[in-house]
């Protein structure tokens, strides 16, 4: 795994249905993400925060809320993530809401095309984020990033990484899903997304889910983890705008992160949807940083 880490703050809630995710990057810094990663011998460079348009809080137009502003933020994030990857560093995007996955992952996909690597995207989330403007009940673009990355979305968002579609649904593994809109559910099946939902995790266990999600990853695979904090059960992570009960427990989430770390292939990371305005004394940010630490090899037990 790359030991040169770059933190990129993207302080916006432009794609969300509630305000506050714009404060996420600072909350992660307050929870000491930099020093925690440095304690594992990593070189951490905090690149500060990107800037972009403020949230106008308008109703949707043609099924999309804040499309011009969402586009501006994602273009800016694409450029920042792509630059760090070109520089041989591992970018960690501190979000911000999950619409930013479009800019982040389109940059990763572009880097993989440049370097001839295969891409595997792990999408840790309570939601499939596979809505379109005709399927969405809200128009909030944080419910659409996976669809946009797979080529289903407005031109300004699907072409950000220079190729449409940016990724194939076959490269994505979704874990922890437990809230999917009706039309979205049909669309996920049509596109053949591989989803390890909470029922699967309850029946088969997190270990079996992660073994399948990480299968066939090799030395030529770039593993990208997009971690929506609402993946976690709200009992341990209340600070998100879209809580859904029945998520992974702390131990299940730790196992998930440790198994990702064991591959040694994670090369980029998103941390999205942390909303300090809804949190209790920064508890959710602290849990998030704890889990991020596990992604970089903090193991709970003594292992050789």
Long-range contacts (C-beta under 8 A, 24 or more apart in sequence): 1-90, 1-261, 1-264, 1-265, 1-266, 1-267, 1-296, 1-297, 2-88, 2-89, 2-90, 2-267, 3-41, 3-42, 3-43, 4-42, 4-43, 4-45, 4-88, 4-89, 4-90, 5-37, 5-42, 5-43, 5-44, 5-45, 5-89, 5-90, 5-91, 5-92, 6-44, 6-45, 6-46, 6-47, 6-84, 6-87, 6-89, 6-90, 6-91, 6-92, 7-33, 7-34, 7-44, 7-45, 7-46, 7-47, 7-92, 7-94, 8-47, 8-50, 8-77, 8-80, 8-81, 8-84, 8-91, 8-92, 8-93, 8-94, 9-46, 9-47, 9-48, 9-49, 9-50, 9-94, 9-96, 10-49, 10-50, 10-52, 10-73, 10-77, 10-93, 10-94, 10-95, 10-96, 10-100, 11-49, 11-50, 11-96, 12-52, 12-55, 12-69, 12-73, 12-95, 12-96, 12-97, 12-100, 13-55, 13-96, 13-97, 13-241, 13-275, 14-52, 14-53, 14-55, 14-66, 14-69, 14-70, 14-73, 14-97, 14-99, 14-141, 15-65, 15-66, 15-70, 15-97, 15-98, 15-99, 15-100, 15-140, 15-141, 15-142, 16-97, 16-98, 16-99, 16-140, 16-142, 16-241, 16-273, 17-138, 17-140, 17-142, 17-241, 17-242, 18-241, 18-242, 18-275, 18-278, 19-55, 19-57, 19-277, 20-241, 20-275, 20-276, 20-277, 20-278, 21-95, 21-96, 21-97, 21-241, 21-272, 21-273, 21-274, 21-275, 22-55, 22-96, 23-275, 23-276, 23-277, 24-94, 24-95, 24-96, 24-271, 24-272, 24-273, 24-274, 24-275, 24-276, 24-285, 25-49, 25-94, 25-95, 25-96, 26-276, 27-239, 27-274, 27-276, 27-279, 27-282, 27-284, 27-285, 28-94, 28-271, 28-274, 28-285, 28-288, 28-289, 29-94, 30-282, 30-285, 31-282, 31-285, 31-286, 31-288, 31-289, 32-289, 33-92, 33-94, 33-289, 33-292, 36-289, 36-292, 36-293, 37-292, 37-293, 37-296, 40-293, 40-296, 40-297, 40-298, 42-296, 45-89, 47-80, 47-84, 50-76, 50-77, 50-80, 51-76, 52-76, 59-139, 60-133, 60-136, 60-138, 60-139, 62-133, 63-132, 63-133, 63-134, 63-136, 63-139, 64-133, 64-139, 64-141, 64-154, 65-138, 65-139, 65-140, 65-141, 66-141, 67-141, 67-154, 67-156, 67-157, 68-156, 70-99, 70-102, 70-141, 70-157, 71-156, 71-157, 71-160, 73-99, 73-100, 73-103, 74-99, 74-100, 74-102, 74-103, 74-106, 74-157, 74-160, 75-103, 75-160, 76-103, 77-103, 77-104, 77-107, 78-103, 78-104, 78-106, 78-107, 78-110, 78-160, 78-161, 79-107, 80-107, 81-107, 81-108, 81-268, 82-107, 82-110, 82-111, 85-111, 85-267, 85-268, 86-111, 86-114, 90-266, 90-267, 90-268, 90-269, 91-268, 91-269, 92-268, 92-269, 92-270, 92-271, 92-292, 93-269, 93-270, 93-271, 93-272, 94-271, 95-270, 95-271, 95-272, 95-273, 95-274, 96-272, 97-142, 97-241, 97-272, 97-273, 98-125, 98-129, 98-142, 98-145, 98-226, 98-228, 98-272, 98-273, 99-140, 99-141, 99-142, 99-144, 99-145, 100-145, 100-270, 100-272, 101-129, 101-145, 101-146, 101-149, 101-226, 101-270, 101-272, 102-145, 102-148, 102-149, 102-157, 102-160, 103-160, 104-224, 104-226, 104-268, 104-270, 105-145, 105-149, 105-166, 105-167, 105-224, 105-226, 105-270, 106-149, 106-160, 106-161, 106-162, 106-166, 107-161, 108-222, 108-224, 108-267, 108-268, 109-149, 109-161, 109-163, 109-166, 109-167, 110-161, 110-162, 110-163, 110-166, 111-222, 112-222, 113-163, 115-222, 116-220, 117-220, 117-221, 117-222, 118-171, 118-218, 118-220, 118-221, 118-222, 119-167, 119-171, 119-221, 119-222, 119-224, 120-171, 120-173, 120-214, 120-217, 120-221, 120-222, 120-223, 120-224, 120-265, 121-167, 121-171, 121-172, 121-173, 121-224, 121-226, 122-173, 122-175, 122-213, 122-214, 122-223, 122-224, 122-225, 122-226, 122-260, 123-172, 123-173, 123-174, 123-175, 123-226, 123-228, 124-175, 124-176, 124-225, 124-226, 124-227, 124-228, 124-231, 124-256, 125-174, 125-175, 125-176, 125-177, 125-226, 125-228, 125-230, 125-231, 126-176, 126-177, 126-178, 126-179, 126-228, 126-230, 126-231, 126-242, 126-244, 126-247, 127-177, 127-179, 127-180, 127-228, 127-230, 127-242, 127-244, 128-174, 128-177, 128-180, 128-184, 128-185, 128-188, 128-193, 128-195, 129-228, 130-180, 130-184, 130-187, 130-188, 130-191, 130-193, 131-181, 131-183, 131-184, 131-187, 132-187, 134-183, 135-181, 135-183, 135-184, 135-187, 136-181, 137-181, 142-273, 143-181, 143-184, 146-172, 146-174, 146-193, 147-187, 150-191, 152-187, 169-193, 170-194, 173-212, 173-213, 173-214, 175-201, 175-209, 175-210, 175-213, 175-231, 175-256, 176-201, 176-231, 176-247, 176-248, 178-244, 178-246, 178-247, 179-242, 179-244, 198-246, 198-247, 198-248, 201-248, 201-252, 206-248, 206-252, 206-255, 206-256, 207-255, 207-259, 210-255, 210-256, 210-259, 210-260, 211-259, 214-259, 214-260, 214-263, 217-263, 217-265, 219-265, 221-265, 222-265, 222-267, 222-268, 223-260, 223-263, 223-265, 223-266, 223-267, 224-266, 224-267, 224-268, 224-269, 224-270, 225-260, 225-266, 225-268, 225-269, 225-270, 225-295, 226-269, 226-270, 226-272, 227-269, 227-270, 227-271, 227-272, 227-288, 227-291, 227-292, 228-272, 228-273, 229-271, 229-272, 229-273, 229-274, 229-284, 229-288, 230-273, 232-284, 232-287, 236-284, 236-287, 237-283, 237-284, 237-287, 237-288, 238-278, 238-279, 238-280, 238-283, 238-284, 239-274, 239-275, 239-276, 239-277, 239-278, 239-279, 239-280, 239-282, 239-283, 239-284, 239-285, 240-273, 240-274, 240-275, 240-278, 240-284, 241-273, 241-275, 241-278, 242-273, 250-287, 253-291, 254-291, 254-294, 254-300, 257-291, 257-292, 257-294, 257-295, 258-294, 258-299, 258-300, 260-295, 261-294, 261-295, 261-296, 261-297, 261-299, 266-295, 269-295
